[in-house]
C-alpha cells in the first residue's frame, strides 16, 4: 500500500487483500482511511474491500434465515395436514 503522511511523518502499510492483477498501479493516487491516533492502521478507501466481511456475513445470515423459515413452514403445513 502506498505511504501516507500524517502529522508531518510518513507511514506505509500493506494491503490486506490480494488481487491479480494488483488493485492499484505504482504511483496511482487513491484515498486512504487511517486512524489518526495510529496512522500505521490504514487501508485504501475501497468499497468491496471495506464491506466484504459484512456482505459475507449478511448473505450467510440470510441463507440461514431462509432455511429456518422453510423448516418452520414445512412443520406447520405437516401439522395442519395431520390434524385434518
C-alpha positions in Angstrom: 0.0 0.0 0.0 1.3 3.5 -0.7 2.7 5.7 2.0 0.6 8.3 3.8 1.7 11.5 5.6 0.1 12.4 8.9 1.4 14.8 11.5 4.5 15.5 9.4 5.6 11.9 9.4 5.3 9.4 6.5 3.8 6.0 7.1 3.5 2.9 4.8 1.4 -0.2 5.2 0.5 -3.4 3.4 -2.7 -4.1 1.6 -4.9 -6.7 3.4 -6.3 -8.3 0.3 -4.6 -9.9 -2.7 -5.6 -9.4 -6.3 -4.1 -10.4 -9.6 -3.6 -8.1 -11.4 -2.9 -5.6 -8.5 -5.7 -3.3 -7.5 -3.5 -0.2 -7.7 -0.7 0.8 -10.0 2.5 2.1 -8.5 2.2 5.9 -8.2 -1.5 5.8 -8.5 -3.3 8.4 -6.3 -6.0 7.0 -4.0 -8.0 7.9 -0.9 -6.6 6.2 2.3 -8.6 5.9 5.5 -6.4 5.8 8.6 -6.7 6.0 12.4 -5.3 9.5 13.5 -4.2 8.0 16.8 -2.2 5.3 14.9 -1.5 6.2 11.3 0.1 2.8 10.7 -3.5 1.4 10.9 -4.6 2.4 7.4 -6.3 1.0 4.4 -7.5 2.2 1.0 -11.0 3.6 0.8 -12.2 0.8 -1.5 -15.9 -0.3 -1.2 -15.5 -4.0 -2.0 -12.6 -4.5 0.4 -14.2 -2.4 3.2 -17.5 -4.3 3.2 -16.6 -7.8 2.1 -16.9 -9.2 5.6 -20.3 -7.6 6.2 -21.5 -8.8 2.8 -20.4 -12.4 3.5 -22.0 -12.3 7.0 -25.2 -10.9 5.6 -25.5 -13.5 2.9 -24.8 -16.3 5.4 -27.4 -14.8 7.8 -30.0 -14.5 5.0 -29.4 -18.1 3.9 -29.7 -19.4 7.4 -32.9 -17.4 8.0 -34.5 -18.8 4.8 -33.6 -22.4 5.7 -35.1 -21.9 9.2 -38.2 -20.3 7.8 -38.6 -23.1 5.3 -38.4 -25.8 8.1 -40.9 -23.8 10.2 -43.3 -23.5 7.3 -42.9 -27.2 6.4 -43.6 -28.3 10.0 -46.7 -26.1 10.2 -48.0 -27.5 6.9 -47.4 -31.0 8.1 -49.1 -30.4 11.4 -52.1 -28.9 9.6 -52.3 -31.8 7.2 -52.2 -34.4 10.0 -54.8 -32.5 12.1 -57.4 -32.9 9.3 
